Amino acid sequence: MPTKADILLVRSLGDKKGRAEHGLFMVEGPKLVSEALISTLRVRRVFVAREYAEEFAMACRAGSHSTDSVQGIVEEVSRKDLERMSGLRTPQGVLALVEIPRHAMPAPENLRMRLSLALDDIQDPGNLGTILRTADWFGIGDVFCSPATADCFNSKAVQASMGAVLRVRVHYTALPDLLVRYAGLPVYGALLDGENIYDTDLTPHGIIVVGNEGSGISPAVAAAVTRKLFIPPYANAGCTSESLNVAAATSIICYEFRRP
């Protein structure tokens, strides 16, 4: 049975301040917890509702490890206690406490032949999580976030990332300074006055910058962009939406960079 202190600890991770204080974030659901257990990150504790214990064991086996391999950190709890701890409206039967990783900034020479993303003040955790999922899908290992970008360990971002936050290296840093540090790399920015992305020769390496949902890329970051890109609306669509969702736009851009 979890103690009152256990429940308070888990509940505190719903807040950025609590996550920073304890150095932990929460992962929920059999699939994501199973992925956390086989990731390079350290899982401190796992709480599983008794009636979901068998489903969790099956997810563990599907992830090529057994519950025996995590013995000592798994604790069965009542459904009521799990509901008290969960950050979801509908708890998924199991949650884990995972240590927040501290990734070193990559050396400039290590990014020379890689594609990376830079997120300039993305506010919505759901958008952030979806972008991380996209980065993971397209083999983008490093995502650089401005300090004002949403916290990638927010429960909504974690769920939207579908486990990508466990694999993609996320760095929070001042983007203008970052782009100076990596001077010489192509810096692509999604801007309204950019070139048609479908007619542009794209390099297999560089930094792709996407901006805030409402105001786009900030002037200080835009000044470092060396190639401006624009996703045009479909020519025969007539009256269209004013703009694309930032996560959808990022997916299209990443596809164009990876397209054979």
N, C-alpha and C positions, 0 to 999 in steps of 0.2 A: 504494500500500500504506500503511495507517495505521501510524503509529509506535507504539511502546510507550506514549509519553506520550498519544497520541490515545486509545488504548484505556483507559488509566487515567483520563483525563478523563471519558470517557463513562460508565465504570463508577461513578465517584464521584457521578454524578447520580442514582444509585439511592438516595442518602442525602440527607436534608433539609439536612444540614450542607454537603454537596458542592454542592447546588443553590444554597444561599445564598452560598457562597464564589465560585462562578463566575457567578452570575446567569443560569443556564441550566437548562432542563428538557428532557426527551427525549420525542419523539413518534415512535410506531412504526406501520408499516403503510402501504401505498400510499395508501389513502384519507385517513388522518389527516395524513400528510406533505403530500399534495396540498392539503388544506384549510389547513394551516399556511402553505403558500407563497402562498396567495391571501388570507390574513388580514392584519390590520393589524400583526401582530407580526413582529419581525425574525428570520428564519431564518439562523443563522450557518453551519451546515454540514449536508450531507446525505450519508449513507453508504448505498450501495445495493449489494446482492450482484449479482455479474455476471449470474447466471442470472435475476434479477428485473428487470434493467435495462429490458427491453421492457415488462413489466407496469407498471413505474413510469412510463415514458414515456406509456403509454396513460392512466394515471390523471391525469397532468399535462395531457394533451390534453382529457380529460373535464372538467378543472377550468378550462378556457379559458386555459391557458398552456402553454408548451412547455418542454422541458428546456433549450433555448437561452436562455430568459429567466432561468434560474438557473445559467447557466454560471459556473464559478469557485467555486461552493460545493458542487457535486455531485462525489462521488468514488466510483468503483466499487471494491469490496473483495471479498475471497473470502468464501464462506459461513462458513468457520471464523472469520475475523476478526469478521464480523457477529455470530456466536453469542457470541463473547467480549464484545462490547459490549452486546448486547441485554439488556434487563431482563425479557424474556418467556421463558417455558419453551419456547415454540415461536416463534422469530423469524419476522417477516412480510416479510423481504426488504429492508426499507428503514427507516432511522431518521433523524431530524433533530434537531439541537440548536437550540432556540428560546430567545430571550431572555425572561426572566421580566418581564412587564409591571408597571409601577408606576402604578396608576390613582389619580388624585386623588379624594378623597372628594367626592361631589356636593354642591353647595350646597343648603341646605334648600328653597329655592324651586323647585329643579329636580326635587324628588321629590314635589311637591304633587299632581301628577296621574298619578303612576306607581305601579305595584305593585312592591314589592321583597321579598326574602326575607332573614331573619336566622337563622343557624344557630348554635344554642347547644350547643357541645361535641359535635358529630357526630364520632364516633371512627373509623368504618369508611370507608376511602378509596373503596370501591365504592359505599357509600351516598351519599357526597359527590358522586362523579362522576355518579351517576344523578340526583341532585337538580339538578346543574348542567344536565344534559341536559333535564330537565323545565322548568327556568327558561327555557332557550333556546327550547324548543318553544312555551311560552306567552308569549313576548315579554317576559320579565322580564330587564332589562339589568343590574341591580345585585344582588349577593348579598353580604351582610355576615356574616362569620364571626367567632366568638369566637376568641381566641388559641389555645385548646386544641382547636379543631376541626382535623381532619386536614388535611394539606397538599394543596391542590388540584392541585399539580404532581407529587405522588406518581404513579408510573407506573400504578398500579391505578386511581387517580382519573381520570387523563388518558384511559385506555382506556375506562372506564365512561362518561365524559362524551361520548364519540363526537364529539369536536371542539368541544363546547360551551365548554370551558375556553379556547378560542382567541377566543371571541366575548363571553362573559359577563364582566362586570367584577366580579372578586372582591376584596373588601376585608377584611383582618384587623384587627379593632379590638375594644376593650372594649364589649360590647353595652349595658350600663347607661348608659355615657357617650353612646353613639350615640343611644339612645332619648331621652335628655335633649336632645341637639342637635336632634333632629327632633321635638321636642314639638309637639303640635298635629295630627300625622298619626295616623290610626287605627292602633293596634297590635293585630293579631290574634294570639292565641296558641293553639296546639293543646294543650288541657288536658282532663283527665278530667271536670272539673266545669263544662265549657263548654256553650254552647247547641248544640242539634242544628244542624249546619251546613246541612242541607237545608231548614230552616225559618227561616234567618237572612237578613236583607237585608244584602248585602255591597256595599261601596263599590268603585268601579273603581280606587281608589288606596289606599295604606297600606303597612304593613310586616307581613308574615306571619312569625311566629316559630315555629320548630320546635326541639324539644329533643333532648337526648342519648338514645341508643338505650335505655339502661337507666333513667336517672333523670329523663328529661324536661327541662322548662325549669327552670333554676335559680331559686331564690327572688328573687334580685336582679333578674333579667330579668322574671320573672313579675309583679313589682310594677309594672312599666311597661306591662303588657298592659291595654288598654282594652276589648277584646272577646274573650271566651273562646269557643273553638270546640271542638266534639266531633264525631267521626265515629262514629255509632252502628252497631253490627253489624246485619246484615240480620235483621229481626224473626222470620222463619220458619226461621232457621238452626239453632235449638236451641243445643247446646253449641258454642261457637266458640273460636277462638284468643284468647289473653289480650289481644293487642294487634296492631296493624298494624305492619309494617316502616316505619321513618321515611321512606324514599324513596317507598314506596307511598302513605303518608298524605299526603305533600307533593304528590304527583301529583293525588290526589283533591281536595285543598284548592285547588290552582291551577286545576283544571278548574272547580270551583264558582265561583271568582272570574271566570273568563273565559266561563262559560256564557252564551249569548245569552238 
